[in-house]
Amino acid sequence: MDGKLLVTGCDSSYIYTWDDSAIIKEAGLLLDIADATPRSVPKIKDACQIP
């Protein structure tokens, strides 16, 4: 486990944690394609904002 977890929940009030590296390995994908490093997103002029 590399310390990166995905946390999900559902209407039944259960919370689940998933080891993303294990999911990616199980799917046969390369780990470097799943880089979830936060990056800034350019702002779009006159774009609608969702409250």
N, C-alpha and C positions, 0 to 999 in steps of 0.2 A: 504494500500500500504506500502510495506516495504522499498521502496527507490531503489529497484533493477529494472532497466529497460533494455529492449532489444531495440535497435534502428536498424531499417532496412530501406533500400531505394530501389528504382527501377529505371528503364530506363526513366520513365516519370518525374523524378526529384522530386518526392514526398518523404518525410521522415516520417516514422511511428515510434511511440514509443509504446511499449507493457509492461504492468505490469506483469512480469513473475509470481509473486505469484498468481495473479488472474487467469492466464492461468492454472497453476498447480492445483489450487483449483477447477476450472471448469472441469478439466480432472479427478478429483477425486484422485489425487496422493498426497502423503505425501510431505510436504515442505522440510523435511530433505534429501530427495533423490536428490534435486536440488541444492545442495551446490556447488556454483560456485567459491569457494575460490581458488585464484591462487596458483598453486603449481609448483615447479621446475620439469623439465623433464630431466631424465638422457640422456646424450649424447651417441649416438651409434657410435662406431668406424667405420670409412670408409663409413658413410652414405652419400647419395647424398644431396646436398643443393640446394634448389630452390631459385633463386635470387629474 
